[in-house]
Amino acid sequence: REDGLITRTAYAEVPPRVEYALAPLGRGLHEVVARLIDWVTEHHDEVRANRGEAGTTAVRS
């Protein structure tokens, strides 16, 4: 548990078994990433449209 995002549980079994789960800190990050994915999904078409326009606009410095 180096960063506190994921917990690792190893079982003394044959064959070996290891389970990973989100720690509380990881669950908090998951919520943030899920909101980001929602935003991207909601604005995808607008971002793609703007990306298409970017090549047609000249910027002078």
C-alpha positions in Angstrom: 0.0 0.0 0.0 2.5 2.5 -1.2 0.2 5.4 -2.1 -2.9 4.4 -0.1 -5.2 4.1 -3.2 -5.4 0.3 -3.3 -5.3 -2.4 -0.6 -3.7 -5.7 -1.3 -4.7 -8.9 0.5 -2.6 -12.0 0.0 -4.0 -15.4 1.0 -1.8 -18.4 2.0 -3.4 -20.8 -0.4 -2.4 -23.1 -3.2 -2.6 -21.8 -5.9 -1.7 -18.3 -4.5 -4.5 -15.8 -4.4 -4.3 -12.0 -4.1 -7.2 -9.6 -3.9 -7.0 -5.9 -4.6 -9.6 -3.3 -3.6 -9.9 0.5 -3.5 -8.9 2.0 -0.2 -11.0 5.0 1.1 -8.5 7.4 -0.7 -8.9 5.4 -3.9 -12.7 5.6 -3.7 -12.4 9.3 -3.4 -10.2 9.4 -6.5 -12.7 7.1 -8.3 -15.5 9.7 -7.6 -13.4 12.5 -9.1 -12.5 10.4 -12.2 -16.1 9.3 -12.7 -17.2 13.0 -12.7 -14.4 13.8 -15.2 -15.6 11.0 -17.5 -19.2 12.3 -17.2 -18.0 15.8 -18.2 -16.1 14.4 -21.2 -19.1 12.4 -22.3 -21.3 15.4 -22.0 -19.0 17.8 -23.9 -17.4 15.4 -26.4 -19.2 16.8 -29.5 -18.4 20.4 -28.5 -14.7 19.6 -28.0 -14.5 17.7 -31.3 -16.1 20.6 -33.1 -13.7 23.1 -31.6 -10.8 20.8 -32.5 -11.9 20.9 -36.1 -12.0 24.7 -36.1 -8.5 25.0 -34.5 -6.8 24.3 -37.8 -8.6 27.1 -39.6 -7.8 29.9 -37.3 -4.4 31.8 -37.7 -2.9 33.3 -34.6 -0.4 36.1 -34.9 2.1 37.1 -32.2 
